[in-house]
């Protein structure tokens, strides 16, 4: 995993609060929720797509990247980290899943921000290998 930091939990909370106030699709919040509820807060794009009902990993990457770009802009970034806006919210998990898909871990300041914003599912810690239950995906 990389060591690049883009802000504190409070910085992310302020950025997310502003982006959410401007309006975001419900699925963007669902992506954050699914990632937050995942074991070790780690998922592949394919798993996230399946968790929130996108057709494939490309759709999840596009939508999650769009949200990350908006948050990154609020954090004062003018260029995408390592060429991808998604890295504002996630980092490499350091391994792939059994099918060879890249795994991403949700950045700790993002989790802290979601907790500060009052999302109850952000306080959950998952350690098993199952993804978020459908019933858990609703706020």
C-alpha positions as CSV (number, residue, x, y, z in Angstrom):
1,X,0.0,0.0,0.0
2,X,1.1,3.5,-0.7
3,X,1.9,6.1,2.0
4,X,0.5,9.2,0.2
5,X,-2.1,11.1,2.3
6,X,-4.4,13.7,0.9
7,X,-6.0,14.9,4.1
8,X,-7.1,14.1,7.6
9,X,-10.4,12.5,8.6
10,X,-11.7,16.0,9.2
11,X,-10.5,17.2,5.8
12,X,-12.3,14.3,4.1
13,X,-15.4,14.9,6.2
14,X,-15.6,18.5,5.0
15,X,-15.0,17.4,1.4
16,X,-17.6,14.6,1.5
17,X,-20.1,16.8,3.3
18,X,-19.8,19.4,0.6
19,X,-20.0,16.9,-2.2
20,X,-23.0,15.2,-0.7
21,X,-24.7,18.5,-0.2
22,X,-24.2,19.3,-3.9
23,X,-25.9,16.0,-4.6
24,X,-24.6,12.5,-5.4
25,X,-26.3,9.4,-6.7
26,X,-27.4,7.0,-4.0
27,X,-25.2,4.4,-5.5
28,X,-22.1,6.5,-4.7
29,X,-23.0,6.3,-1.0
30,X,-23.7,2.6,-1.5
31,X,-20.1,2.1,-2.9
32,X,-18.7,3.7,0.2
33,X,-20.9,1.7,2.4
34,X,-20.1,-1.6,0.6
35,X,-16.4,-0.9,0.8
36,X,-16.6,0.2,4.4
37,X,-18.5,-3.0,5.4
38,X,-16.1,-5.3,3.5
39,X,-13.7,-7.5,5.4
40,X,-10.6,-5.4,6.2
41,X,-12.4,-2.7,4.2
42,X,-11.0,-4.4,1.1
43,X,-12.8,-5.1,-2.2
44,X,-12.2,-5.5,-5.9
45,X,-14.1,-3.3,-8.4
46,X,-16.0,-6.4,-9.5
47,X,-17.1,-7.1,-6.0
48,X,-18.1,-3.5,-5.4
49,X,-20.1,-3.6,-8.7
50,X,-21.9,-6.7,-7.6
51,X,-22.5,-5.3,-4.1
52,X,-24.3,-2.2,-5.4
53,X,-25.9,-3.5,-8.6
54,X,-23.6,-2.2,-11.3
55,X,-23.4,-4.3,-14.5
56,X,-19.6,-4.7,-14.2
57,X,-16.3,-3.5,-12.7
58,X,-16.0,-0.8,-15.4
59,X,-19.2,0.9,-14.2
60,X,-18.1,0.7,-10.6
61,X,-14.7,2.2,-11.5
62,X,-16.3,5.0,-13.5
63,X,-18.8,5.9,-10.8
64,X,-16.4,5.5,-7.8
65,X,-13.8,7.5,-9.8
66,X,-16.3,10.3,-10.4
67,X,-17.0,10.5,-6.7
68,X,-13.3,10.4,-5.9
69,X,-12.6,13.2,-8.4
70,X,-15.2,15.4,-6.7
71,X,-13.8,14.7,-3.3
72,X,-10.2,15.2,-4.5
73,X,-11.1,18.6,-6.0
74,X,-12.6,19.6,-2.6
75,X,-9.4,18.5,-1.0
76,X,-7.5,20.9,-3.3
77,X,-6.1,18.3,-5.7
78,X,-5.7,19.4,-9.3
79,X,-4.2,16.1,-10.7
80,X,-5.3,12.6,-10.1
81,X,-2.9,10.7,-7.8
82,X,-0.9,8.1,-9.8
83,X,-3.1,9.0,-12.8
84,X,-6.4,7.8,-11.2
85,X,-8.8,9.8,-9.1
86,X,-9.9,6.6,-7.4
87,X,-6.7,6.7,-5.3
88,X,-8.2,9.7,-3.4
89,X,-10.5,7.2,-1.7
90,X,-8.7,3.9,-1.9
91,X,-5.2,2.4,-2.0
92,X,-3.8,-0.8,-3.3
93,X,-4.5,-3.6,-0.9
94,X,-1.1,-5.2,-1.8
95,X,-2.6,-8.4,-3.2
96,X,-5.1,-9.7,-5.7
97,X,-8.2,-11.9,-5.1
98,X,-8.1,-15.6,-6.2
99,X,-9.3,-14.7,-9.7
100,X,-6.5,-12.2,-10.1
101,X,-8.5,-9.0,-9.7
102,X,-6.8,-6.0,-8.0
103,X,-8.0,-5.4,-4.4
104,X,-8.4,-1.9,-3.0
105,X,-8.6,-0.9,0.6
106,X,-10.7,2.1,1.7
107,X,-8.4,4.8,3.1
108,X,-8.6,5.3,6.9
109,X,-9.3,9.0,6.7
110,X,-12.3,8.2,4.5
111,X,-13.6,5.8,7.1
112,X,-13.0,8.4,9.8
113,X,-14.9,11.0,7.7
114,X,-17.8,8.7,7.2
115,X,-17.9,8.1,11.0
116,X,-17.8,11.8,11.6
117,X,-20.7,12.3,9.1
118,X,-22.8,9.9,11.2
119,X,-23.1,6.9,8.9
120,X,-23.7,4.0,11.4
121,X,-22.3,1.4,9.0
122,X,-18.9,3.2,9.1
123,X,-18.4,2.0,12.6
124,X,-18.7,-1.7,11.7
125,X,-15.6,-3.7,11.5
126,X,-15.8,-6.9,9.3
127,X,-13.2,-9.6,9.6
128,X,-14.8,-12.5,7.9
129,X,-14.6,-13.2,4.1
130,X,-18.2,-12.4,3.2
131,X,-19.2,-9.2,1.6
132,X,-21.8,-6.9,3.0
133,X,-25.2,-8.4,3.4
134,X,-28.0,-6.9,1.3
135,X,-29.8,-5.8,4.5
136,X,-26.7,-4.0,5.7
137,X,-26.4,-1.9,2.6
138,X,-29.2,0.5,3.6
139,X,-28.5,3.4,5.8
